Amino acid sequence: MQHQNKTFLITGAASGIGRACALRIAAEGARVALLDIRPAVESVAQVLREGGAVCETVVLDIADPDQTARAVEKISSALGPVDCLVNNAGIVDNIAPLARMKFDAWQREIGVNLTGPFNMIRAAAGAMAERGWGRIVNMSSAAARGGLFRQVGYAATKSALFGLTYNVALEYGRQGITCNMILPGLIGTENVLAMPQPIIDTAIAATPSRRLGTPNEVAALVSFLCTEEAGFINGAEIDIDGGMRLNTLALGSIKENRRS
Ligand SMILES: NC(=O)c1ccc[n+]([C@@H]2O[C@H](COP(=O)([O-])OP(=O)(O)OC[C@H]3O[C@@H](n4cnc5c(N)ncnc54)[C@H](O)[C@@H]3O)[C@@H](O)[C@H]2O)c1
């Protein structure tokens, strides 16, 4: 029960990696606040409460600073001040050649993927600093390093999380807060598993570990970064991608596979 007496706030907790984080971290003893734009987040809370967890939900749009400020206030009075903030919610809204991307969709990806974590940190970090302890984890993507074909908004916002993460670490480190960033490769969430099989197969072939990651593997890393023991990991970018970032080598392996 390594997170006993801690309050976690997890965004994008209705499905995928966020849901896996919620299930794992609640099982490790934390009080958990689950935030999502979809009311389906309540069904995750239901599962947690049935397992005996203390849990609150807020349906909100993290791109809106008023909604995020109100959510943090509500959670702090219901569960106690936020100790650990997991900025997991993210979207891909805009898959197209750059010249055909819609301006509104570009703005929306910036709003959710970059301004969202900024809003959440701005709302939660002050109380962490007052108490001299806090953990912040930003969910980026392998796309932050290598880009993602025809997803410039997604790739650009996930790269922008480098700057946000570094600055929060610089500004708040002396107040006992760490801020780190996770870069998953392709993870077998509901949405990913629903993708066409050739896309999944190509991603697996480009991954030295030759498989998808699991949501629970990402949740385990999130959980560790929020422990006491992880207190000297600050401003770090941690890849969890089965080696997918080693792209030149991986592409060599695709050819090798085709011959075999
Ligand atoms: N699944 C992967 O392979 C993968 C790979 C790299 C990075 N990621 C990142 O991991 C995170 C989780 O991805 P996932 O695959 O679990 O996706 P998902 O779509 O299953 O979960 C994202 C959640 O965020 C919520 N959300 C979207 N917009 C929101 C908003 N404005 N306000 C509040 N909540 C909002 C969604 O409703 C959803 O429940 C994302 O940031 C994603 O970019 C995922």
PDBQT file of the ligand as one rigid body, heavy atoms in Angstrom, charges set to zero:
ROOT
HETATM    1  N1  LIG A 301      -2.198   4.384 -26.285  1.00  0.00    +0.000 N 
HETATM    2  C1  LIG A 301      -1.011   4.667 -26.783  1.00  0.00    +0.000 C 
HETATM    3  O1  LIG A 301      -0.440   3.885 -27.561  1.00  0.00    +0.000 OA
HETATM    4  C2  LIG A 301      -0.317   5.945 -26.416  1.00  0.00    +0.000 A 
HETATM    5  C3  LIG A 301       0.977   6.134 -26.899  1.00  0.00    +0.000 A 
HETATM    6  C4  LIG A 301       1.653   7.295 -26.570  1.00  0.00    +0.000 A 
HETATM    7  C5  LIG A 301       1.058   8.240 -25.768  1.00  0.00    +0.000 A 
HETATM    8  N2  LIG A 301      -0.215   8.031 -25.326  1.00  0.00    +0.000 N 
HETATM    9  C6  LIG A 301      -0.791   9.082 -24.478  1.00  0.00    +0.000 C 
HETATM   10  O2  LIG A 301      -1.336   8.510 -23.314  1.00  0.00    +0.000 OA
HETATM   11  C7  LIG A 301      -2.465   9.258 -22.875  1.00  0.00    +0.000 C 
HETATM   12  C8  LIG A 301      -3.667   8.335 -22.725  1.00  0.00    +0.000 C 
HETATM   13  O3  LIG A 301      -3.916   7.737 -23.975  1.00  0.00    +0.000 OA
HETATM   14  P1  LIG A 301      -4.908   6.502 -24.180  1.00  0.00    +0.000 P 
HETATM   15  O4  LIG A 301      -4.366   5.742 -25.313  1.00  0.00    +0.000 OA
HETATM   16  O5  LIG A 301      -5.203   5.852 -22.900  1.00  0.00    +0.000 OA
HETATM   17  O6  LIG A 301      -6.176   7.301 -24.765  1.00  0.00    +0.000 OA
HETATM   18  P2  LIG A 301      -7.733   7.269 -24.415  1.00  0.00    +0.000 P 
HETATM   19  O7  LIG A 301      -8.391   8.010 -25.520  1.00  0.00    +0.000 OA
HETATM   20  O8  LIG A 301      -8.192   5.889 -24.105  1.00  0.00    +0.000 OA
HETATM   21  O9  LIG A 301      -7.782   8.123 -23.079  1.00  0.00    +0.000 OA
HETATM   22  C9  LIG A 301      -7.690   9.506 -23.079  1.00  0.00    +0.000 C 
HETATM   23  C10 LIG A 301      -8.766  10.034 -22.138  1.00  0.00    +0.000 C 
HETATM   24  O10 LIG A 301      -8.660  11.462 -22.100  1.00  0.00    +0.000 OA
HETATM   25  C11 LIG A 301      -9.971  11.994 -22.076  1.00  0.00    +0.000 C 
HETATM   26  N3  LIG A 301      -9.982  13.363 -22.588  1.00  0.00    +0.000 N 
HETATM   27  C12 LIG A 301      -9.840  13.765 -23.873  1.00  0.00    +0.000 A 
HETATM   28  N4  LIG A 301      -9.945  15.102 -23.954  1.00  0.00    +0.000 NA
HETATM   29  C13 LIG A 301     -10.149  15.556 -22.694  1.00  0.00    +0.000 A 
HETATM   30  C14 LIG A 301     -10.351  16.849 -22.144  1.00  0.00    +0.000 A 
HETATM   31  N5  LIG A 301     -10.365  17.943 -22.921  1.00  0.00    +0.000 N 
HETATM   32  N6  LIG A 301     -10.552  16.974 -20.816  1.00  0.00    +0.000 NA
HETATM   33  C15 LIG A 301     -10.556  15.868 -20.026  1.00  0.00    +0.000 A 
HETATM   34  N7  LIG A 301     -10.380  14.617 -20.494  1.00  0.00    +0.000 NA
HETATM   35  C16 LIG A 301     -10.173  14.454 -21.818  1.00  0.00    +0.000 A 
HETATM   36  C17 LIG A 301     -10.757  11.044 -22.996  1.00  0.00    +0.000 C 
HETATM   37  O11 LIG A 301     -12.153  11.157 -22.799  1.00  0.00    +0.000 OA
HETATM   38  C18 LIG A 301     -10.183   9.693 -22.622  1.00  0.00    +0.000 C 
HETATM   39  O12 LIG A 301     -10.915   9.070 -21.578  1.00  0.00    +0.000 OA
HETATM   40  C19 LIG A 301      -2.667  10.347 -23.927  1.00  0.00    +0.000 C 
HETATM   41  O13 LIG A 301      -2.083  11.547 -23.500  1.00  0.00    +0.000 OA
HETATM   42  C20 LIG A 301      -1.954   9.809 -25.136  1.00  0.00    +0.000 C 
HETATM   43  O14 LIG A 301      -1.510  10.834 -25.996  1.00  0.00    +0.000 OA
HETATM   44  C21 LIG A 301      -0.915   6.914 -25.629  1.00  0.00    +0.000 A 
ENDROOT
TORSDOF 0
